[in-house]
Amino acid sequence: MKNIASLLFVVFFGNLVVAQSTKYTEDHQLTLNFLLPGVVYEYGVSNSSSLAAEATIGFAYRESTFFDSGIGIYPIGRLQYRYYYNFDRRLNKEKRIAGNTGNYIAPTFAIQGGKAVIGDLDYVSDFFGGVGAVYGLQRTGQKGLQFRFEVGPALFFDEFDTGPGMLMALKLGWVIPKR
């Protein structure tokens, strides 16, 4: 846990100290996800970092011959502090950075409900949580289509247990244009 706190401190405060004159991140960006329906709001806090808040749904299906079978749709919330480390390199290669197109590292916190909001597949625990750090890449096309992939180690917990695992996300969405 000390390592995660240290990483958060270095990424957040280190980025504030090394200020540049140009702000590359979008001030405000709203994205609607398609693969797992949801919404992401990303707020640019410095030239190469942002805070991202996501509300989405998760889906589970279990078939069993001896026990419960069913489906469930669960609410999921995530918070991230994203540090985009390759904006300058992308600009030097004349690549896009609009729509926060770049690679990032991000301390991440996620929480999921254990009781299905739709369906009959409930877990024993009322919630699941995870905290970790991910490496991610995000690409936003000129028309607003966005692809995001991220992966990294995490510590997962619920009411009864705690253990290591991997955070992973694959998202396809559309950035709502600014007016």
Disulfide bonds with the S-S distance in Angstrom:
none
